[in-house]
Amino acid sequence: MEDIPLNVLTKDDARAELARLSSLMGDAELAYYQDDSPSIDDAAYDALKARNQAIERLFPSLKREDSPSQRVGAAPASGFGKIRHEVPMLSLGNAFSSEDVEEFDARVRKFLSLDSGITYTAEPKIDGLSLSVRYEKGVLVYAATRGDGEVGEGVTANAKHVSGIPHHLENAPEVLEVRGEVYMADSAFEALNARQQKAGEKVFSNPRNAAAGSLRQLDASITATRPLAFFAYAWGALSSPLAETQLNAIEQLHSFGFATNPMTKLCDSPEALVQHYKNIEAQRATLGYDIDGVVYKVNDLALQARLGMRSTTPRWAIAHKFPAETAWTRLEAIDIQVGRTGALSPVARLHPVTVGGVVVSNATLHNEDYIKGLDSKGSAIREGRDIRAGDWVEVYRAGDVIPKIRDVDLSKRENQVPFVFPKVCPVCESDAIREPGEAVARCTGEFSCEAQRIEKLKHFVSRQAFDIDGLGVKQVEAFVEAGWIAEPAGIFTLSQNHGEALAKLEGWGEKSATNLLNAIEARRIIPLNRLIFALGIRHVGDSSAMMLARHYQSWMAFEKAMIEAQPHEGEAWDELNAIDGVGAVMAASVVDFFHTELTREMVVTLVAQLSIEDVHPPDTGGSPVAGKTMVFTGTLSKVSRAEAKAQAEGLGAKVSGAISAKTDILVAGKKAGSKLKKAESLGVQVMTEDEWLALIAETR
C-alpha cells in the first residue's frame, strides 16, 4: 500500500492506509516511549509520520480519532496486556498450627513412601504481590503478575523500576523465569504516604496495597517514583536446571543478582520447621517489611518433581500462617446476603475497626448455627454464646481476606434480642429451605431471584470464568437493573439489542462501549473447563471444572453424558462417579443442574452463542497410556497409590476409581480384590506394579 503514489490513492485506499500507518506508528511509539527499545529508527518513523499527514491533508474527512498526528509520544497504556504463564503460578496450601505442619510432613512421606531423610527449606512469607520475570539469553523480556495462575498482566516496564530485579543476567540458563514477591519496606511505605498526604492524594492502608497499586500503574513513570523491592524465591520455565536442591537453586538466583531472603534456612524435621517459624515470628516486628507466615518446601527438587501438583497447589510446599490478628468492636447489624447458589449468608455490619493494618467494617457470620453458638454437629462453640446485633464482638483475620467473628462479650450486652434467621428470601420472598444435613438455608427462586441472578452473572464473568475485560461487578449490576441482561446468553446479545444505547449510558461513550462489545465478542470462543466453571454449578470449582473437562474433553461429550446420567443408576452415572476426585455429592449436583428445566434452558440458550474449545490431554510425547482409562487397586509396595495416580495422569491417562467396560488398564498391587476379579471378567488388561514401573521407565 505505501508504494501507491499519493496522487492516485482512492478514498478506500486512503482509509486503509491511514489505519495501517496508525498501527505501525502506535507500535513504534510504545516501543520507544514505554519499552525503551526502539523498533524502527528515527528516519523510518519520520517517513511514516510525513505520509500520514499528507494523506490527511488530501482526505481531511478520513482523519482518524486516534490519528498519530494528534499524539505526542505514547500515552500510558489503557490496560495491561495478558501474558500466559508457561508454567502455572500456583497458590499454596495453608497450615495454622504445629499439628498442621506435622500432617504436611506425614503426607509428603506417605506419598513418597519414605519414612525419613526428607529435608525442607523454611523462609519468611512476604506479604506482597507475586511476580514472574522472564529472561531469554540473559535479557529481561517480560514481567507478569500471577493473575489467575494461568494468565497474568504484563507489567514489564514497571518491573524494570523494582529494586532486586536485574535487567541483564550473566551465565544464566538461556530461558529463566524467576518468581518472587514485590513488596514495600515499612520505612518506604511511611515516606510514600507522607508524600501522598502532602500532595493531597490517596494514602495507602498498608504496604501490600501500596506495593500492588504501585506495580500496577498504567504509567511506568509513576512506578519509578515508588520504592518497590523484590525477593526471589522460586522459578517457572527453565531451559536447564538451576541446581539439585531448593536451597542451592535460591543461592544460584542470588548469584545472578536477585535479592533473596537471608532468613531462609534448611530444616530436617517438622520440629525444626516450627522452631524456625517461632524464630522468625519473634523478629517479625523488626524485619522492616511485612510477612504473614513462613513457607516450607521440600528441599530435594527430584522429590518435588515426584510429588508434583494438585489442581491448584503443589504437594511439596505449604504456608504456615501467623496467628490471627484481632480487635473488639460493636456489631451494628446482621444482614442477609443471597449468593449465586441461593445460600442465605449472614453478614456482620461492624463499627469500623483496624485489624492487622486493614480497616474492617464487615465480617462473615457463616450460617444460622454459628450465630446461635453451635458447630456443624450441634455442639456448643463460644460456650454456647449466641451473637446479636448490638453486641461487643471480637473480629479476627487469619490467612484470608474475609474477617470473621470469634467471640462476644456478654458483660457488655444490654437489651439485644436474639437474631431470628429468615424463612423466606429477603430479596424475592421465595421460600428459604434448609435441607436436612445442610448448614445453610437456600432461596428456591433460582434465576427469578434478582440477587441470585446478579451473583450468578458476576460469577459468570469472573476471572476464572469468562473474564470479559470491562464487564465487572458494577457493569453487571447496572445492566441487570436496566433490564438488558437476565441470563448469561444476554451478554452475547448485548450488541444487537442494546449496542447503541450502551454508548449513551452515563459514564460510557462510543469508545468504551466499542471496547466492551469487542471484548464480549472475543469471549465467544471459550475453553470447555472455563465454561463448566462459569455455569456456577454447586460444588464445582475451577479445579473440579478442569477435572471434568479433561475427562470428557468436549462439550458435546460432557453434555450428552450429563443428560444421560440418572442419579445412582446407569453407565453414565457410574462413569461420572468413577472419575478420580468426583464424589457422590458433586456428581448429584452436576446431574441435577442438567436435569432442572430452568438451568437446562439457560445452558442451551448460552451454548448457541458460543464456540467451545475442546480440552485435549497434555502432550505426553507418545505415551502408551495417553487417553486411556486406568484404575489402581491393592497395596503398592514401591510407590504410594497417590504417586502412581499422579504418574499416570502425567502420562496423559484418565485415572478412575471403579472398573467398567471403558477401563483400559488395571494396575493390581498386593491383596487386590473385587476390582481385579471384575477386570478379569471384562477382559481388561491387568498389570503388576513392577510392569507399571517398567512402562514408566520406558517413557522417560
Summary of the structure (lengths in Angstrom):
residues: 700
radius of gyration: 28.8
end to end distance: 52.5
largest distance: 90.6
contacts: 2164
relative contact order: 0.06
helix: 40%
strand: 22%
